[in-house]
Amino acid sequence: MFGNTTLENVLFDVEEVEVFFPTDKDAEGNFGEVRQFEGKKALIRKDTGTPLGIVGADWAPVLNQTALDRFDEICKTSNIDYKFGDCIIKDGGAKTSIEIIFPDRNIVAKKGDEMHLRGYLHNGFNGMTSVGLELGFFRLICSNGAVIGQKDYQLKFKHTVSAEDRLAFAFANYLEHQFEQTHEFIRALSSHHISDAKLQIELEEQEIIGAKKYADSINNALEIELRDLGQDQTYWTLYNAFSRVITHDMEVDSYRKLALLNETTKRAKSVWLPALAA
């Protein structure tokens, strides 16, 4: 969805090296004794020599290849078909995301409006990012992306030597239990009409994207949904107008787009759905 590199470029090895620091500096700017930083180590990307981060001595990096090997094992055991999509890399590899496509896990909102379930494997080697899974989907008719992972079930782990085992187990559980929630989310939004008055309020109060800056883009996205794609004026149409603008129009990096898509979904779940159920 937000590809800016190849899968091969995120499957790098990491080298662990000691960290040293100078103790002082004299009046002429010369450093004094150099000492080892106890309890810390640096992670270096082996193929490029790029420093990725300084972490605690007991912090064990989980390589992307290790995680993907476990995914492959679980998917084959469970007869789950998948393929890799786009990849994102930041700061030379300090943060990475790999898109995993599940072509057999499809959701149809209405005839001609189909979504494919996707997962996003986030990883990091700077001590700031845990290995995590985030669930999302890709809307075929307009190439929109969406992220439906929320903090209450977004899976993250500390980097320990057993993280790969827990990540693999969680992945299978996550995919099995969240697919129906995703389907229900889409069903709920697509089955509720939104009036012109409420639509205008949502457009004026929309703060995630920035209603003023992207007003023309949002209105254009709504026109595409209603006129070109023949969608009904539902909350699902409004949701897709917002996700279309984030996916195609916003000039921000890929990680920021994923975050904005997640915030859009959180608003739909926390504000729209409770109001529709009342």
Secondary structure, 3 states (H helix, E strand, C coil): CCCCECHHHHCCCEEEEEEEEECCECCCCCECCEEEEEEEEEEEECCCCCEEEEEECCCCCCCHHHHHHHHHHHHHHCCCCCEEEEEEEEHHHCEEEEEEEEEEEEEEEECCEEEEEEEEEEEECCCCCCEEEEEEEEECCCCEEEECCCCCCCEEECCCCCHHHHHHHHHHHHHHHHHHHHHHHHHHHHCCECCHHHHHHHHHHCCCCCCCCCHHHHHHHHHHHHHHCCCCCEHHHHHHHHHHHHHHHCCCCHHHHHHHHHHHHHHHHHHHHHHHHC
